[in-house]
Amino acid sequence: MTNTEAPIGVYDSGVGGLSVLRALHSQLPFEATLYFADQAKVPYGERPLEEVRQLAEGVTRMMMHEGAKLIVIACNTASAAALKYLRDLYPKFPFVGMEPAVKPAAEQTLSGKVGVLATPSTFQGELYASVVERFAKDVQIFEATCPGLVKQIERGYLQTPLTRRILQQALQPMLAEGVDTLVMGCTHFPFVIPLIQQIAGEGVRVIDPAPAIARQTERVLMQHDLLRSPAAEPTQRYLTSGDPSRFSRLLEQLLGVRAQPERWHWVGDSLLRG
């Protein structure tokens, strides 16, 4: 296999990164992909950053072993905890990470008030603090962690009363303050954008970072001369450290994809197949 034919590795704690994978398939339809959902360890947002960094390193080693030519860390928590660390560890290997879309929100808000929905670990990370410091000095930022929302989305409960209640508790204080722009600071959250828009109303803009991440991935592939030519149909592999049959149902629900996910499991700090 040549480098250009090798897959793009895409990694998340669970199904959230599928929102990024969806954008990648739209932006780069000729690319093969290797998606790993660490569902045995989800949610990452409640774990210490050091533990998330160790998990991300284990996933990176596995994806490199499986032939990935670039890795997209399609998880805000893992990006906050491990992106700089992994780039230092593997300086010649290309990574793309998630950065909260505070900059476009700050540019687009009319009220000067922006809401960010993310996990506690993302808010605690240096990456988020840096983005706010650089791009949001002239706007007010309102933050909410949406406890329990990642677990609801992992179960496929996108429109249930509990999911609505979690979002209402997060959004209503922000909306009362005049927030007119919402940032999805967790890759799981774009799957409930329809419900968010129902609660927030038409006057509130919701920013999904996935399309921008897909465009950045294309730029990095071009820089490294790794773009795949539109030849044979690319392969799409799906891996999980959780229950493959449950992941299969979520793949169909969230992406409309029918696939047989592969089971991998943690042994110490390494991932093994089967």
Helices and strands as residue ranges (DSSP letters): G 3-5, E 8-12, H 18-27, E 33-37, H 49-65, E 70-73, H 76-89, E 95-97, H 102-108, E 113-117, H 120-124, H 126-135, E 140-144, H 149-154, H 161-177, E 181-184, G 189-192, H 193-200, E 205-207, H 210-223, E 236-240, H 244-255, E 262-267, E 270-273
